[in-house]
C-alpha cells in the first residue's frame, strides 16, 4: 500500500467535499441565518448546539467558537435534555441540530419538546430530505460523497464539512454583530492573544510614587540617591507634576567623566529634556514593539499623559507578563 498516496488522498477528498458544500450554499439560506443572528443580538438569546457521537463533539466545538465571538452558546446533549437540561433552553434561543443521517433517534425524540418555532431551528445534515431537515426552518447541506475512512464508515469527511459549516456560520455572525478585536479580547483575557488585544501599559507600569523623581533644581547627587532608592531604570525630573526630562545611569556616568564636580550641580544640566515617552492607554504589546524595534532599543520609558508623569514602563515587566516580539499573538 502506498501510504503517502493514502494520506494525501484523505486531504484531497475532504478538500473536494468542502468545495462541493460551498457550491450548494444559496443566498436565501444565508439571509435566513443573518436574520436569526440579528434576532439573537436583539433579544440576547443563546445559540444551543446539539448532536450525538462525533456530531456531538463537532457541536461542542461550534458552540465554543460562537461563545468566543461573543454569542452565548452551549452544547446540549439531547439525552440529558430529556432528563432536565431542556430547562436551559429559553424561548429567545436558536438551536443548531447536527446529524449526518438526519435521522438521529435522540434528536427526533427531542424535537417535539422544544419550545422553539421551526424557523429558529437550523439543521446541519447530510440528508436534506431527512426528518430532522424537514423539522427545521433552515437547512445547511453537509452531505458528502463518501467518508475518507477506508470502509466509508468512520465520520471523517462528513465531520470536516460540518465543522467548516459551523465555522462559516460563526464568521457570518461575527460580521453581523461587527465584532471588533477589542470585543474579541474581552472573551480571551488569558494568553498572549488576549493580552495583546486588551492589556494596556497602565496595568503594568510602575506608579509615580515608586519612581525616582526630583525637581529641576535638585543636585545630581540627590538624583543619584533617588535612583538608588527607586531603581526603576530612570530618574524623572518633575515640576508641578509635569515631566521636564529624564536621566538614566549612562547620563550620570558621562557627566562625571566630563566634570568631576558634576554631583554638586543641578540635575537640569544633564537631563534629556525631550525623552521618548508613551501614553498610558497604549497596548502593552505595542509598547514592547516601540521599545524593541528601534535603532537603539530602550529598556524603560516614562508614561506621560498631557505632559504629566503617570509612571514608568519597563521592558522587564512586559517580558515578565509574557510578551515577546518573537511571538505572534
C-alpha positions, 0 to 999 in steps of 0.5 A, a space after each residue: 500500500 502506498 501510504 503517502 498516496 493514502 494520506 494525501 488522498 484523505 486531504 484531497 477528498 475532504 478538500 473536494 467535499 468542502 468545495 462541493 458544500 460551498 457550491 450548494 450554499 444559496 443566498 436565501 439560506 444565508 439571509 435566513 441565518 443573518 436574520 436569526 443572528 440579528 434576532 439573537 443580538 436583539 433579544 440576547 438569546 443563546 445559540 444551543 448546539 446539539 448532536 450525538 457521537 462525533 456530531 456531538 463533539 463537532 457541536 461542542 466545538 461550534 458552540 465554543 467558537 460562537 461563545 468566543 465571538 461573543 454569542 452565548 452558546 452551549 452544547 446540549 446533549 439531547 439525552 440529558 435534555 430529556 432528563 432536565 437540561 431542556 430547562 436551559 433552553 429559553 424561548 429567545 434561543 436558536 438551536 443548531 441540530 447536527 446529524 449526518 443521517 438526519 435521522 438521529 433517534 435522540 434528536 427526533 425524540 427531542 424535537 417535539 419538546 422544544 419550545 422553539 418555532 421551526 424557523 429558529 431551528 437550523 439543521 446541519 445534515 447530510 440528508 436534506 430530505 431527512 426528518 430532522 431537515 424537514 423539522 427545521 426552518 433552515 437547512 445547511 447541506 453537509 452531505 458528502 460523497 463518501 467518508 475518507 475512512 477506508 470502509 466509508 464508515 468512520 465520520 471523517 469527511 462528513 465531520 470536516 464539512 460540518 465543522 467548516 459549516 459551523 465555522 462559516 456560520 460563526 464568521 457570518 455572525 461575527 460580521 453581523 454583530 461587527 465584532 471588533 478585536 477589542 470585543 474579541 479580547 474581552 472573551 480571551 483575557 488569558 494568553 498572549 492573544 488576549 493580552 495583546 488585544 486588551 492589556 494596556 501599559 497602565 496595568 503594568 507600569 510602575 506608579 509615580 510614587 515608586 519612581 525616582 523623581 526630583 525637581 529641576 533644581 535638585 543636585 545630581 547627587 540627590 538624583 543619584 540617591 533617588 535612583 538608588 532608592 527607586 531603581 526603576 531604570 530612570 530618574 524623572 525630573 518633575 515640576 508641578 507634576 509635569 515631566 521636564 526630562 529624564 536621566 538614566 545611569 549612562 547620563 550620570 556616568 558621562 557627566 562625571 567623566 566630563 566634570 568631576 564636580 558634576 554631583 554638586 550641580 543641578 540635575 537640569 544640566 544633564 537631563 534629556 529634556 525631550 525623552 521618548 515617552 508613551 501614553 498610558 492607554 497604549 497596548 502593552 504589546 505595542 509598547 514592547 514593539 516601540 521599545 524593541 524595534 528601534 535603532 537603539 532599543 530602550 529598556 524603560 520609558 516614562 508614561 506621560 499623559 498631557 505632559 504629566 508623569 503617570 509612571 514608568 514602563 519597563 521592558 522587564 515587566 512586559 517580558 515578565 507578563 509574557 510578551 515577546 516580539 518573537 511571538 505572534 499573538 
